[in-house]
Amino acid sequence: MHQEIERVIEAWKAAFDAGDPQRIASLYTPDAMFIGGIGGVNIGRRSIEGYFEKNAAPSSVAFRDIKTRSIDDQVVLVSMIGAITREGGEPRDFRFLQTHVRTVNGWQIAGHHGSHSL
């Protein structure tokens, strides 16, 4: 896996586990498209931050089955399973597909789709 992409995933986990919507949103491009497991499409960092302000109860995530596919040297697709555990609850698997792009600020997430596993 690209080390830079791995760092973005680790930063996402750390921000999510800390319950920090602003830090999560900072990992996305300014015009990123985000589809979470709850609600509709969120476009832009402020909208993504709002999603996590409403929907990220004290939780943690553990990622596994991470797969990457380079489209070119500027775009990498990432698929993974994230087991999200709410405080006092049982883990629930979510499937993630992210599009990471190289920007002047380093690698950022330009697209994100998350859905509950059945």
One Martini backbone bead per residue (centre of mass of N, CA, C, O) as a GRO file, in nm:
protein
  118
    1MET     BB    1   0.101   0.033   0.017
    2HIS     BB    2   0.076   0.346   0.034
    3GLN     BB    3   0.206   0.540   0.272
    4GLU     BB    4   0.028   0.792   0.239
    5ILE     BB    5  -0.243   0.646   0.255
    6GLU     BB    6  -0.202   0.518   0.528
    7ARG     BB    7  -0.190   0.791   0.680
    8VAL     BB    8  -0.479   0.878   0.616
    9ILE     BB    9  -0.619   0.639   0.751
   10GLU     BB   10  -0.495   0.685   1.032
   11ALA     BB   11  -0.607   0.975   1.065
   12TRP     BB   12  -0.904   0.900   1.044
   13LYS     BB   13  -0.913   0.712   1.287
   14ALA     BB   14  -0.814   0.916   1.499
   15ALA     BB   15  -1.044   1.122   1.455
   16PHE     BB   16  -1.280   0.932   1.506
   17ASP     BB   17  -1.195   0.826   1.790
   18ALA     BB   18  -1.196   1.141   1.896
   19GLY     BB   19  -1.447   1.298   1.784
   20ASP     BB   20  -1.334   1.487   1.513
   21PRO     BB   21  -1.486   1.644   1.259
   22GLN     BB   22  -1.272   1.849   1.162
   23ARG     BB   23  -1.041   1.646   1.119
   24ILE     BB   24  -1.182   1.473   0.919
   25ALA     BB   25  -1.249   1.695   0.702
   26SER     BB   26  -0.939   1.773   0.648
   27LEU     BB   27  -0.894   1.499   0.462
   28TYR     BB   28  -1.047   1.656   0.251
   29THR     BB   29  -1.149   1.801  -0.003
   30PRO     BB   30  -1.324   2.088  -0.055
   31ASP     BB   31  -1.510   1.903  -0.289
   32ALA     BB   32  -1.604   1.662  -0.159
   33MET     BB   33  -1.758   1.338  -0.170
   34PHE     BB   34  -2.016   1.217   0.065
   35ILE     BB   35  -2.125   0.881   0.165
   36GLY     BB   36  -2.298   0.757   0.414
   37GLY     BB   37  -2.486   0.541   0.624
   38ILE     BB   38  -2.631   0.827   0.663
   39GLY     BB   39  -2.804   0.962   0.437
   40GLY     BB   40  -2.668   1.159   0.205
   41VAL     BB   41  -2.510   1.396   0.029
   42ASN     BB   42  -2.180   1.532   0.078
   43ILE     BB   43  -2.039   1.861   0.010
   44GLY     BB   44  -1.774   1.925   0.157
   45ARG     BB   45  -1.634   1.991   0.456
   46ARG     BB   46  -1.875   2.113   0.614
   47SER     BB   47  -2.070   1.879   0.552
   48ILE     BB   48  -1.895   1.655   0.671
   49GLU     BB   49  -1.877   1.770   0.952
   50GLY     BB   50  -2.185   1.764   1.003
   51TYR     BB   51  -2.221   1.463   0.986
   52PHE     BB   52  -2.030   1.399   1.237
   53GLU     BB   53  -2.182   1.568   1.445
   54LYS     BB   54  -2.450   1.382   1.420
   55ASN     BB   55  -2.313   1.058   1.377
   56ALA     BB   56  -2.063   1.060   1.604
   57ALA     BB   57  -2.053   0.880   1.831
   58PRO     BB   58  -1.898   0.725   2.053
   59SER     BB   59  -1.623   0.584   1.870
   60SER     BB   60  -1.477   0.312   1.679
   61VAL     BB   61  -1.217   0.197   1.445
   62ALA     BB   62  -1.152  -0.103   1.238
   63PHE     BB   63  -0.939  -0.194   0.991
   64ARG     BB   64  -0.981  -0.403   0.692
   65ASP     BB   65  -0.924  -0.516   0.388
   66ILE     BB   66  -0.708  -0.347   0.239
   67LYS     BB   67  -0.741  -0.186  -0.082
   68THR     BB   68  -0.550  -0.098  -0.376
   69ARG     BB   69  -0.579   0.134  -0.670
   70SER     BB   70  -0.407   0.256  -0.927
   71ILE     BB   71  -0.467   0.485  -1.176
   72ASP     BB   72  -0.235   0.681  -1.093
   73ASP     BB   73  -0.013   0.922  -0.952
   74GLN     BB   74  -0.303   1.083  -0.841
   75VAL     BB   75  -0.482   0.805  -0.810
   76VAL     BB   76  -0.659   0.624  -0.541
   77LEU     BB   77  -0.813   0.333  -0.457
   78VAL     BB   78  -1.019   0.244  -0.163
   79SER     BB   79  -1.079  -0.056   0.014
   80MET     BB   80  -1.289  -0.134   0.310
   81ILE     BB   81  -1.324  -0.242   0.642
   82GLY     BB   82  -1.531  -0.108   0.912
   83ALA     BB   83  -1.530  -0.149   1.255
   84ILE     BB   84  -1.793  -0.015   1.438
   85THR     BB   85  -1.784   0.113   1.780
   86ARG     BB   86  -1.992   0.182   2.014
   87GLU     BB   87  -2.037   0.276   2.310
   88GLY     BB   88  -2.118  -0.036   2.449
   89GLY     BB   89  -2.097  -0.197   2.184
   90GLU     BB   90  -2.105  -0.353   1.884
   91PRO     BB   91  -1.968  -0.438   1.609
   92ARG     BB   92  -1.993  -0.275   1.280
   93ASP     BB   93  -2.000  -0.320   0.947
   94PHE     BB   94  -1.829  -0.132   0.695
   95ARG     BB   95  -1.819  -0.007   0.372
   96PHE     BB   96  -1.541   0.123   0.180
   97LEU     BB   97  -1.500   0.395  -0.065
   98GLN     BB   98  -1.208   0.558  -0.188
   99THR     BB   99  -1.075   0.871  -0.316
  100HIS     BB  100  -0.744   0.945  -0.380
  101VAL     BB  101  -0.557   1.256  -0.394
  102ARG     BB  102  -0.316   1.453  -0.528
  103THR     BB  103  -0.195   1.742  -0.372
  104VAL     BB  104  -0.040   2.023  -0.257
  105ASN     BB  105  -0.122   1.885   0.046
  106GLY     BB  106  -0.143   1.607  -0.052
  107TRP     BB  107  -0.323   1.353   0.050
  108GLN     BB  108  -0.674   1.314  -0.039
  109ILE     BB  109  -1.022   1.304  -0.010
  110ALA     BB  110  -1.273   1.303  -0.280
  111GLY     BB  111  -1.410   1.016  -0.211
  112HIS     BB  112  -1.703   0.871  -0.027
  113HIS     BB  113  -1.822   0.540   0.061
  114GLY     BB  114  -2.071   0.425   0.297
  115SER     BB  115  -2.179   0.097   0.422
  116HIS     BB  116  -2.364  -0.140   0.531
  117SER     BB  117  -2.343  -0.452   0.626
  118LEU     BB  118  -2.533  -0.758   0.582
   0.00000   0.00000   0.00000
